């Protein structure tokens, strides 16, 4: 159920009148959601035949589709390779996931440290998909 129609993006200007990358409205999130081990059982790239029958994790479909219906952007971001795109899209369709995009080729191995000029919030999946709640946490930042 991929839908490539993005919500309206805001154009922001910087000094000198140069346009920078578009920004979503503050109340719209850009969810980047892993597949293996996050919305379904963990399937390694070396066993692609299992990708079509991967077990769906409880509540993942309900929560992800709820975020989609609320107007948030849903992008599945996976370590699966481009060779696995067809199986991945078929599995997402079979289970009824609504999403805007699918990025293949995320680096394998975990221990991700994302550096970006935009705000990045990370939420580690620990076996249960629910609505998100706010908690205080320590993060690493660049020194001022």
DADA-V440193 format. One record per helix or strand of 2 or more residues. SS is the DSSP state (hx for helix, st for strand). FROM is the first residue (numbers start at 1). TO is the last residue. Records with the same first field share a line. If there is no record, write none. Layout:
SS->FROM-TO + FROM-TO
//
This chain:
hx->15-17 + 45-53 + 60-69 + 82-95
st->30-33 + 73-77 + 101-103
//
